[in-house]
Amino acid sequence: MDKPEITQAMINAYDEYTHLTLDRRGFMDKLSKLAGSAGAAAVIAPMLAANKAVAEVISADDARLKAADVTYPGAAGEMKGYLVQPKDASGKLGSVIVIHENRGLNPHIRDVARRMALEGFIALAPDFLSPLGGTPENEDQAREMFGKLDATATAANAEASLKYLQSLPDANGNVGAIGFCWGGGTVNTFATKSPELKAGVAYYGAQPKADQVPAIKAALMLHYAGLDDRINAGIDDYKKALEANGKSFQIFVYDGVNHAFNNDTSSARYDKKAADLAWSRTVEFLKKNLA
């Protein structure tokens, strides 16, 4: 069977399903119409979704790393997370909070934390669904749980994650954050709340309200996908507010790519060229601000 054609309309339908109001049944109905049949839709749907089987780019037992599941005090209860750092680093290191998409702390985000540690950072990927019992195996269930999270409590748990990283003996006390999708929006919000956050990198994340921007202390790097009309609608107002308040920021828009272009477990949306460029920019930015 030839590989089916995946159109922009199909990708938009998946975005509507994962971020807006379309449920699983509605998504499959819409995809069936776009694909021409239910059979074709069944083939295409996994290509749009994330594939856990290809999530591991860096082995979980890579000899260059120390990695462990950890628990630490949250704002109002215990937080779970995945902590990774270089095994043979000399001197104290900057730290990075790796904030997951609206699927929770899954194998892909664990892998991103390992990638970040190999760049010379202590990386912590918190499970922001910890207050609800932690990330479930079922991604549809995980997405539903995000609607139950309190934004203020989430920002407080991000701050607790920062404090935890600052307490580690191998850390230099400088903490940044990188987030994707829901996590990108969380980085933006966290930056308006935390005076100690040194740097924030938001991949295709929702922007905070303009009246919250004056509180930002962190340097920001904002990555956006050119085809992501939903998120990109807020870029101009955010940029104006950042400029008006004299904030340190960089904005990059990657033409012709989709929301989630960094997620290499989603074959339909991943764009290697954009992902590699954004990652190189991110690492350089974090090294500069967390040294």
C-alpha positions as YAML, in Angstrom:
chain: A
units: angstrom
residues:
- id: 1
  name: MET
  ca: [0.00, 0.00, 0.00]
- id: 2
  name: ASP
  ca: [1.34, 3.42, -0.95]
- id: 3
  name: LYS
  ca: [1.99, 5.87, 1.86]
- id: 4
  name: PRO
  ca: [-1.16, 8.00, 2.16]
- id: 5
  name: GLU
  ca: [-1.01, 11.71, 1.50]
- id: 6
  name: ILE
  ca: [-1.32, 13.81, 4.63]
- id: 7
  name: THR
  ca: [-2.81, 17.21, 3.92]
- id: 8
  name: GLN
  ca: [-2.72, 20.41, 5.91]
- id: 9
  name: ALA
  ca: [-6.44, 20.02, 6.59]
- id: 10
  name: MET
  ca: [-5.75, 16.68, 8.27]
- id: 11
  name: ILE
  ca: [-3.03, 18.21, 10.42]
- id: 12
  name: ASN
  ca: [-5.37, 21.07, 11.34]
- id: 13
  name: ALA
  ca: [-8.04, 18.55, 12.33]
- id: 14
  name: TYR
  ca: [-5.57, 16.77, 14.58]
- id: 15
  name: ASP
  ca: [-4.63, 20.10, 16.18]
- id: 16
  name: GLU
  ca: [-8.32, 20.81, 16.77]
- id: 17
  name: TYR
  ca: [-8.66, 17.40, 18.40]
- id: 18
  name: THR
  ca: [-5.60, 17.71, 20.64]
- id: 19
  name: HIS
  ca: [-6.01, 21.34, 21.68]
- id: 20
  name: LEU
  ca: [-9.55, 22.53, 21.14]
- id: 21
  name: THR
  ca: [-13.06, 21.05, 21.16]
- id: 22
  name: LEU
  ca: [-13.00, 18.06, 18.81]
- id: 23
  name: ASP
  ca: [-13.29, 14.68, 20.58]
- id: 24
  name: ARG
  ca: [-11.79, 11.40, 19.35]
- id: 25
  name: ARG
  ca: [-14.93, 10.28, 17.56]
- id: 26
  name: GLY
  ca: [-15.40, 13.68, 15.92]
- id: 27
  name: PHE
  ca: [-11.77, 13.71, 14.85]
- id: 28
  name: MET
  ca: [-11.96, 10.28, 13.23]
- id: 29
  name: ASP
  ca: [-15.20, 11.22, 11.45]
- id: 30
  name: LYS
  ca: [-13.59, 14.39, 10.10]
- id: 31
  name: LEU
  ca: [-10.41, 12.55, 9.14]
- id: 32
  name: SER
  ca: [-12.42, 9.86, 7.34]
- id: 33
  name: LYS
  ca: [-14.07, 12.51, 5.19]
- id: 34
  name: LEU
  ca: [-10.74, 14.17, 4.45]
- id: 35
  name: ALA
  ca: [-9.02, 10.87, 3.69]
- id: 36
  name: GLY
  ca: [-11.88, 9.42, 1.66]
- id: 37
  name: SER
  ca: [-12.61, 6.43, 3.86]
- id: 38
  name: ALA
  ca: [-12.51, 5.15, 7.42]
- id: 39
  name: GLY
  ca: [-9.79, 2.71, 6.39]
- id: 40
  name: ALA
  ca: [-7.51, 5.45, 5.13]
- id: 41
  name: ALA
  ca: [-8.20, 7.48, 8.27]
- id: 42
  name: ALA
  ca: [-7.16, 4.52, 10.42]
- id: 43
  name: VAL
  ca: [-3.82, 4.45, 8.61]
- id: 44
  name: ILE
  ca: [-3.26, 8.22, 8.78]
- id: 45
  name: ALA
  ca: [-4.24, 8.82, 12.42]
- id: 46
  name: PRO
  ca: [-1.14, 7.12, 13.91]
- id: 47
  name: MET
  ca: [1.06, 9.15, 11.58]
- id: 48
  name: LEU
  ca: [-0.38, 12.35, 12.99]
- id: 49
  name: ALA
  ca: [-0.09, 11.20, 16.59]
- id: 50
  name: ALA
  ca: [3.09, 10.69, 18.58]
- id: 51
  name: ASN
  ca: [4.66, 7.24, 18.34]
- id: 52
  name: LYS
  ca: [6.14, 6.10, 21.64]
- id: 53
  name: ALA
  ca: [8.07, 3.36, 19.87]
- id: 54
  name: VAL
  ca: [10.41, 5.92, 18.30]
- id: 55
  name: ALA
  ca: [10.69, 8.23, 21.32]
- id: 56
  name: GLU
  ca: [14.14, 7.11, 22.42]
- id: 57
  name: VAL
  ca: [16.88, 8.98, 20.57]
- id: 58
  name: ILE
  ca: [19.22, 8.85, 23.59]
- id: 59
  name: SER
  ca: [19.15, 5.52, 25.39]
- id: 60
  name: ALA
  ca: [17.67, 5.59, 28.89]
- id: 61
  name: ASP
  ca: [20.81, 3.83, 30.14]
- id: 62
  name: ASP
  ca: [23.31, 5.97, 28.20]
- id: 63
  name: ALA
  ca: [26.62, 5.59, 30.03]
- id: 64
  name: ARG
  ca: [27.33, 9.33, 29.77]
- id: 65
  name: LEU
  ca: [24.36, 10.22, 31.98]
- id: 66
  name: LYS
  ca: [22.97, 9.84, 35.47]
- id: 67
  name: ALA
  ca: [19.18, 9.58, 35.29]
- id: 68
  name: ALA
  ca: [16.52, 8.79, 37.87]
- id: 69
  name: ASP
  ca: [12.86, 9.23, 38.66]
- id: 70
  name: VAL
  ca: [12.61, 11.61, 41.60]
- id: 71
  name: THR
  ca: [10.08, 13.12, 43.95]
- id: 72
  name: TYR
  ca: [10.39, 16.53, 45.55]
- id: 73
  name: PRO
  ca: [8.18, 19.04, 47.41]
- id: 74
  name: GLY
  ca: [5.67, 20.81, 45.20]
- id: 75
  name: ALA
  ca: [3.67, 23.89, 46.07]
- id: 76
  name: ALA
  ca: [0.97, 21.80, 47.79]
- id: 77
  name: GLY
  ca: [2.03, 18.18, 47.69]
- id: 78
  name: GLU
  ca: [4.60, 15.90, 46.16]
- id: 79
  name: MET
  ca: [5.87, 16.40, 42.62]
- id: 80
  name: LYS
  ca: [7.21, 13.59, 40.47]
- id: 81
  name: GLY
  ca: [9.87, 14.13, 37.85]
- id: 82
  name: TYR
  ca: [12.72, 12.74, 35.80]
- id: 83
  name: LEU
  ca: [16.17, 14.10, 36.65]
- id: 84
  name: VAL
  ca: [19.17, 13.74, 34.31]
- id: 85
  name: GLN
  ca: [22.68, 15.12, 34.38]
- id: 86
  name: PRO
  ca: [26.07, 14.45, 32.79]
- id: 87
  name: LYS
  ca: [27.96, 11.75, 34.66]
- id: 88
  name: ASP
  ca: [31.46, 13.19, 34.43]
- id: 89
  name: ALA
  ca: [30.88, 16.93, 34.44]
- id: 90
  name: SER
  ca: [33.48, 19.15, 36.06]
- id: 91
  name: GLY
  ca: [32.23, 22.09, 38.06]
- id: 92
  name: LYS
  ca: [28.70, 23.15, 38.81]
- id: 93
  name: LEU
  ca: [26.11, 23.21, 36.03]
- id: 94
  name: GLY
  ca: [23.19, 25.33, 34.94]
- id: 95
  name: SER
  ca: [19.81, 23.66, 35.24]
- id: 96
  name: VAL
  ca: [16.86, 23.40, 32.86]
- id: 97
  name: ILE
  ca: [13.22, 22.56, 33.59]
- id: 98
  name: VAL
  ca: [11.86, 20.59, 30.63]
- id: 99
  name: ILE
  ca: [8.10, 21.12, 30.42]
- id: 100
  name: HIS
  ca: [6.01, 18.58, 28.57]
- id: 101
  name: GLU
  ca: [3.22, 18.93, 26.03]
- id: 102
  name: ASN
  ca: [-0.42, 18.22, 26.90]
- id: 103
  name: ARG
  ca: [0.34, 14.50, 27.03]
- id: 104
  name: GLY
  ca: [2.26, 14.66, 30.28]
- id: 105
  name: LEU
  ca: [5.65, 13.23, 31.16]
- id: 106
  name: ASN
  ca: [5.94, 10.68, 28.37]
- id: 107
  name: PRO
  ca: [8.92, 8.85, 26.82]
- id: 108
  name: HIS
  ca: [9.55, 11.63, 24.30]
- id: 109
  name: ILE
  ca: [9.92, 14.32, 26.98]
- id: 110
  name: ARG
  ca: [12.18, 12.04, 29.00]
- id: 111
  name: ASP
  ca: [14.31, 11.74, 25.89]
- id: 112
  name: VAL
  ca: [14.38, 15.51, 25.44]
- id: 113
  name: ALA
  ca: [15.61, 15.79, 29.05]
- id: 114
  name: ARG
  ca: [18.44, 13.37, 28.23]
- id: 115
  name: ARG
  ca: [19.33, 15.39, 25.14]
- id: 116
  name: MET
  ca: [19.47, 18.53, 27.28]
- id: 117
  name: ALA
  ca: [21.72, 16.82, 29.83]
- id: 118
  name: LEU
  ca: [24.13, 15.80, 27.07]
- id: 119
  name: GLU
  ca: [24.43, 19.50, 26.23]
- id: 120
  name: GLY
  ca: [25.91, 20.05, 29.68]
- id: 121
  name: PHE
  ca: [22.91, 20.88, 31.88]
- id: 122
  name: ILE
  ca: [21.12, 19.33, 34.80]
- id: 123
  name: ALA
  ca: [17.69, 18.63, 33.32]
- id: 124
  name: LEU
  ca: [14.49, 18.08, 35.27]
- id: 125
  name: ALA
  ca: [11.31, 17.03, 33.49]
- id: 126
  name: PRO
  ca: [8.54, 17.48, 36.07]
- id: 127
  name: ASP
  ca: [5.23, 15.67, 35.79]
- id: 128
  name: PHE
  ca: [2.80, 18.56, 36.05]
- id: 129
  name: LEU
  ca: [-0.05, 16.06, 36.32]
- id: 130
  name: SER
  ca: [1.36, 14.99, 39.71]
- id: 131
  name: PRO
  ca: [-1.46, 16.76, 41.62]
- id: 132
  name: LEU
  ca: [-3.92, 14.50, 39.75]
- id: 133
  name: GLY
  ca: [-1.98, 11.30, 40.34]
- id: 134
  name: GLY
  ca: [0.59, 11.59, 37.56]
- id: 135
  name: THR
  ca: [0.67, 11.01, 33.82]
- id: 136
  name: PRO
  ca: [-1.47, 8.03, 32.76]
- id: 137
  name: GLU
  ca: [-0.48, 5.61, 30.02]
- id: 138
  name: ASN
  ca: [-3.48, 6.59, 27.89]
- id: 139
  name: GLU
  ca: [-2.79, 9.87, 26.07]
- id: 140
  name: ASP
  ca: [-6.47, 10.73, 25.58]
- id: 141
  name: GLN
  ca: [-6.94, 10.45, 29.34]
- id: 142
  name: ALA
  ca: [-3.87, 12.63, 29.89]
- id: 143
  name: ARG
  ca: [-5.20, 15.35, 27.59]
- id: 144
  name: GLU
  ca: [-8.50, 15.38, 29.48]
- id: 145
  name: MET
  ca: [-6.66, 15.79, 32.78]
- id: 146
  name: PHE
  ca: [-5.01, 19.02, 31.68]
- id: 147
  name: GLY
  ca: [-8.38, 20.75, 31.74]
- id: 148
  name: LYS
  ca: [-8.53, 20.06, 35.47]
- id: 149
  name: LEU
  ca: [-5.24, 21.73, 36.30]
- id: 150
  name: ASP
  ca: [-5.21, 25.12, 38.00]
- id: 151
  name: ALA
  ca: [-2.91, 27.57, 36.19]
- id: 152
  name: THR
  ca: [-1.82, 29.30, 39.40]
- id: 153
  name: ALA
  ca: [-0.99, 25.98, 41.05]
- id: 154
  name: THR
  ca: [0.93, 24.88, 37.95]
- id: 155
  name: ALA
  ca: [3.08, 28.02, 38.03]
- id: 156
  name: ALA
  ca: [3.69, 27.43, 41.74]
- id: 157
  name: ASN
  ca: [4.81, 23.87, 41.00]
- id: 158
  name: ALA
  ca: [7.15, 25.22, 38.32]
- id: 159
  name: GLU
  ca: [8.64, 27.52, 40.96]
- id: 160
  name: ALA
  ca: [8.98, 24.55, 43.33]
- id: 161
  name: SER
  ca: [10.83, 22.72, 40.54]
- id: 162
  name: LEU
  ca: [13.18, 25.68, 40.22]
- id: 163
  name: LYS
  ca: [13.86, 25.67, 43.97]
- id: 164
  name: TYR
  ca: [14.52, 21.93, 43.87]
- id: 165
  name: LEU
  ca: [17.10, 22.37, 41.11]
- id: 166
  name: GLN
  ca: [18.78, 25.19, 42.98]
- id: 167
  name: SER
  ca: [19.17, 22.88, 45.99]
- id: 168
  name: LEU
  ca: [21.12, 20.21, 44.11]
- id: 169
  name: PRO
  ca: [24.82, 20.02, 45.01]
- id: 170
  name: ASP
  ca: [26.00, 19.94, 41.38]
- id: 171
  name: ALA
  ca: [23.89, 22.94, 40.32]
- id: 172
  name: ASN
  ca: [25.20, 26.49, 39.99]
- id: 173
  name: GLY
  ca: [21.83, 28.02, 40.96]
- id: 174
  name: ASN
  ca: [20.95, 29.38, 37.52]
- id: 175
  name: VAL
  ca: [17.74, 27.83, 36.23]
- id: 176
  name: GLY
  ca: [16.06, 28.07, 32.84]
- id: 177
  name: ALA
  ca: [12.98, 26.40, 31.36]
- id: 178
  name: ILE
  ca: [12.11, 24.94, 27.99]
- id: 179
  name: GLY
  ca: [8.60, 23.89, 27.06]
- id: 180
  name: PHE
  ca: [6.66, 22.57, 24.11]
- id: 181
  name: CYS
  ca: [3.01, 23.26, 23.20]
- id: 182
  name: TRP
  ca: [1.24, 23.32, 26.60]
- id: 183
  name: GLY
  ca: [4.71, 23.45, 28.08]
- id: 184
  name: GLY
  ca: [5.61, 26.44, 25.90]
- id: 185
  name: GLY
  ca: [2.62, 28.32, 27.23]
- id: 186
  name: THR
  ca: [3.61, 27.28, 30.75]
- id: 187
  name: VAL
  ca: [7.11, 28.70, 30.21]
- id: 188
  name: ASN
  ca: [5.59, 32.02, 29.17]
- id: 189
  name: THR
  ca: [3.31, 32.09, 32.20]
- id: 190
  name: PHE
  ca: [6.09, 30.95, 34.54]
- id: 191
  name: ALA
  ca: [8.28, 33.80, 33.31]
- id: 192
  name: THR
  ca: [5.64, 36.29, 34.47]
- id: 193
  name: LYS
  ca: [5.61, 34.71, 37.94]
- id: 194
  name: SER
  ca: [9.21, 33.87, 38.79]
- id: 195
  name: PRO
  ca: [11.81, 36.55, 39.49]
- id: 196
  name: GLU
  ca: [14.51, 33.85, 39.71]
- id: 197
  name: LEU
  ca: [14.00, 32.23, 36.31]
- id: 198
  name: LYS
  ca: [17.04, 33.20, 34.24]
- id: 199
  name: ALA
  ca: [15.92, 32.05, 30.78]
- id: 200
  name: GLY
  ca: [12.80, 30.69, 29.13]
- id: 201
  name: VAL
  ca: [12.44, 28.91, 25.79]
- id: 202
  name: ALA
  ca: [8.88, 28.47, 24.54]
- id: 203
  name: TYR
  ca: [8.16, 26.29, 21.53]
- id: 204
  name: TYR
  ca: [4.80, 27.21, 19.95]
- id: 205
  name: GLY
  ca: [3.39, 28.26, 23.31]
- id: 206
  name: ALA
  ca: [0.39, 30.42, 24.12]
- id: 207
  name: GLN
  ca: [1.33, 33.94, 25.14]
- id: 208
  name: PRO
  ca: [0.54, 35.65, 28.46]
- id: 209
  name: LYS
  ca: [-1.64, 38.72, 28.66]
- id: 210
  name: ALA
  ca: [0.10, 42.00, 27.92]
- id: 211
  name: ASP
  ca: [-0.46, 43.32, 31.45]
- id: 212
  name: GLN
  ca: [1.57, 40.39, 32.84]
- id: 213
  name: VAL
  ca: [4.64, 41.09, 30.72]
- id: 214
  name: PRO
  ca: [6.18, 43.83, 32.95]
- id: 215
  name: ALA
  ca: [6.84, 41.18, 35.62]
- id: 216
  name: ILE
  ca: [9.09, 39.10, 33.35]
- id: 217
  name: LYS
  ca: [12.74, 39.00, 34.46]
- id: 218
  name: ALA
  ca: [14.00, 36.09, 32.35]
- id: 219
  name: ALA
  ca: [15.52, 36.36, 28.90]
- id: 220
  name: LEU
  ca: [13.19, 34.69, 26.41]
- id: 221
  name: MET
  ca: [13.56, 32.72, 23.20]
- id: 222
  name: LEU
  ca: [10.28, 32.07, 21.38]
- id: 223
  name: HIS
  ca: [9.99, 29.49, 18.59]
- id: 224
  name: TYR
  ca: [6.88, 29.43, 16.39]
- id: 225
  name: ALA
  ca: [5.71, 27.27, 13.48]
- id: 226
  name: GLY
  ca: [4.78, 29.21, 10.37]
- id: 227
  name: LEU
  ca: [1.61, 27.19, 9.74]
- id: 228
  name: ASP
  ca: [0.38, 27.40, 13.34]
- id: 229
  name: ASP
  ca: [-2.28, 30.09, 12.91]
- id: 230
  name: ARG
  ca: [-3.93, 29.35, 16.27]
- id: 231
  name: ILE
  ca: [-0.85, 30.13, 18.37]
- id: 232
  name: ASN
  ca: [0.67, 32.68, 16.00]
- id: 233
  name: ALA
  ca: [-2.35, 34.95, 16.38]
- id: 234
  name: GLY
  ca: [-0.86, 36.11, 19.69]
- id: 235
  name: ILE
  ca: [2.68, 36.86, 18.52]
- id: 236
  name: ASP
  ca: [2.26, 40.52, 17.58]
- id: 237
  name: ASP
  ca: [0.67, 41.60, 20.85]
- id: 238
  name: TYR
  ca: [3.27, 39.68, 22.86]
- id: 239
  name: LYS
  ca: [6.11, 41.20, 20.88]
- id: 240
  name: LYS
  ca: [4.75, 44.72, 21.33]
- id: 241
  name: ALA
  ca: [4.41, 44.20, 25.08]
- id: 242
  name: LEU
  ca: [7.92, 42.77, 25.38]
- id: 243
  name: GLU
  ca: [9.37, 45.68, 23.40]
- id: 244
  name: ALA
  ca: [7.38, 48.28, 25.32]
- id: 245
  name: ASN
  ca: [8.69, 46.92, 28.61]
- id: 246
  name: GLY
  ca: [12.30, 46.59, 27.54]
- id: 247
  name: LYS
  ca: [12.50, 42.82, 27.88]
- id: 248
  name: SER
  ca: [15.27, 40.63, 26.48]
- id: 249
  name: PHE
  ca: [13.76, 38.33, 23.88]
- id: 250
  name: GLN
  ca: [14.20, 36.67, 20.51]
- id: 251
  name: ILE
  ca: [11.40, 35.45, 18.24]
- id: 252
  name: PHE
  ca: [11.89, 32.90, 15.47]
- id: 253
  name: VAL
  ca: [9.15, 31.81, 13.07]
- id: 254
  name: TYR
  ca: [9.94, 28.73, 10.98]
- id: 255
  name: ASP
  ca: [8.16, 29.01, 7.65]
- id: 256
  name: GLY
  ca: [6.22, 26.10, 6.24]
- id: 257
  name: VAL
  ca: [6.24, 23.93, 9.36]
- id: 258
  name: ASN
  ca: [3.50, 22.84, 11.73]
- id: 259
  name: HIS
  ca: [2.79, 23.09, 15.42]
- id: 260
  name: ALA
  ca: [4.86, 20.40, 17.17]
- id: 261
  name: PHE
  ca: [7.58, 20.54, 14.51]
- id: 262
  name: ASN
  ca: [10.13, 19.60, 17.18]
- id: 263
  name: ASN
  ca: [8.40, 16.34, 18.15]
- id: 264
  name: ASP
  ca: [10.26, 13.67, 16.21]
- id: 265
  name: THR
  ca: [7.80, 10.98, 17.28]
- id: 266
  name: SER
  ca: [5.11, 12.49, 15.01]
- id: 267
  name: SER
  ca: [6.12, 11.75, 11.43]
- id: 268
  name: ALA
  ca: [3.48, 14.00, 9.87]
- id: 269
  name: ARG
  ca: [4.40, 17.15, 11.80]
- id: 270
  name: TYR
  ca: [8.09, 16.78, 12.61]
- id: 271
  name: ASP
  ca: [10.44, 18.92, 10.56]
- id: 272
  name: LYS
  ca: [14.08, 17.97, 11.08]
- id: 273
  name: LYS
  ca: [15.58, 21.11, 9.54]
- id: 274
  name: ALA
  ca: [13.50, 23.47, 11.69]
- id: 275
  name: ALA
  ca: [13.90, 21.29, 14.78]
- id: 276
  name: ASP
  ca: [17.68, 21.12, 14.45]
- id: 277
  name: LEU
  ca: [17.98, 24.87, 13.90]
- id: 278
  name: ALA
  ca: [15.70, 25.70, 16.83]
- id: 279
  name: TRP
  ca: [17.57, 23.29, 19.09]
- id: 280
  name: SER
  ca: [20.98, 24.74, 18.21]
- id: 281
  name: ARG
  ca: [19.67, 28.22, 18.92]
- id: 282
  name: THR
  ca: [18.14, 27.03, 22.19]
- id: 283
  name: VAL
  ca: [21.30, 25.37, 23.46]
- id: 284
  name: GLU
  ca: [23.46, 28.42, 22.65]
- id: 285
  name: PHE
  ca: [20.92, 30.68, 24.38]
- id: 286
  name: LEU
  ca: [20.73, 28.53, 27.52]
- id: 287
  name: LYS
  ca: [24.50, 28.17, 27.77]
- id: 288
  name: LYS
  ca: [24.84, 31.94, 27.58]
- id: 289
  name: ASN
  ca: [22.20, 32.66, 30.22]
- id: 290
  name: LEU
  ca: [22.78, 29.80, 32.68]
- id: 291
  name: ALA
  ca: [26.57, 29.80, 32.92]
...
